[in-house]
Amino acid sequence: MFARVKKSGKRQYLQIVENRREGKKTVQRVVSTLGRMDQLTAKGEIETLVRSLARFSEKALLVLSGKSEVNAQAKKNRPGPDL
């Protein structure tokens, strides 16, 4: 599953989408439309959703800030070969 922004006319909507295989084709299905991007952003609901979902992730590194532009780098630790 992933999040995407879908344009419809002049508006943009935030959606949760899943990919699945049907034979040799990949088919996308919209699981949920969360709302209009302008309204979600104005109310701060995107950050609230990200914080809520982060509770269920053991591997996510989450950096939340009041600033709209955050410069951060993350490095994923992968187990190496046994030496």
C-alpha positions in Angstrom: 0.0 0.0 0.0 1.0 3.6 -0.6 -0.3 7.1 -0.5 -0.8 9.2 -3.6 -2.2 12.5 -4.5 -5.0 12.3 -7.2 -5.9 15.4 -9.1 -9.6 16.0 -10.0 -10.2 19.3 -11.7 -8.5 22.0 -9.7 -8.5 20.0 -6.5 -6.1 17.3 -5.2 -7.1 14.4 -2.9 -5.0 12.2 -0.7 -5.6 8.5 -1.3 -4.4 5.2 0.1 -3.9 2.7 -2.7 -3.0 -0.9 -2.9 -1.4 -2.9 -5.8 -2.2 -6.5 -6.5 -1.6 -8.9 -9.3 -4.3 -10.3 -11.5 -2.6 -12.8 -13.8 0.3 -10.8 -15.5 -1.3 -7.4 -14.8 -0.8 -5.2 -11.8 -4.1 -3.6 -10.7 -4.5 -0.6 -8.4 -7.4 -0.3 -6.0 -8.2 2.8 -4.0 -8.6 1.6 -0.4 -9.6 5.1 0.9 -9.8 8.7 -0.1 -8.7 10.6 3.0 -9.8 14.1 1.9 -8.8 17.2 0.0 -5.1 18.1 0.3 -5.8 21.8 0.9 -8.1 21.0 3.9 -5.9 18.3 5.3 -2.8 20.5 5.2 -4.6 23.5 6.7 -5.8 21.5 9.6 -2.5 19.8 10.2 -4.2 16.4 9.8 -1.5 14.9 7.6 1.1 15.2 10.4 -1.4 13.7 12.8 -2.0 10.7 10.5 1.7 10.2 10.0 2.3 10.2 13.8 -0.5 7.8 14.3 0.7 5.3 11.7 4.3 5.6 12.9 3.3 3.8 16.1 2.8 0.6 14.1 6.2 0.7 12.4 9.3 -0.8 14.1 11.6 0.2 11.3 10.6 3.8 10.4 12.7 6.7 11.4 10.4 9.7 11.7 11.4 13.3 11.9 8.6 15.7 12.7 9.1 19.4 12.8 7.0 22.6 12.7 9.0 23.6 9.7 7.7 22.8 6.2 11.2 22.2 4.8 13.3 19.7 6.8 16.7 18.5 5.6 17.4 15.1 7.0 19.2 12.0 5.9 18.5 8.5 7.0 20.6 5.4 6.7 19.0 2.0 6.9 21.1 -0.5 8.7 21.2 -3.8 6.9 22.7 -7.0 8.5 25.9 -7.9 6.7 27.2 -11.3 5.9 28.4 -13.4 8.8 32.2 -13.1 9.0 
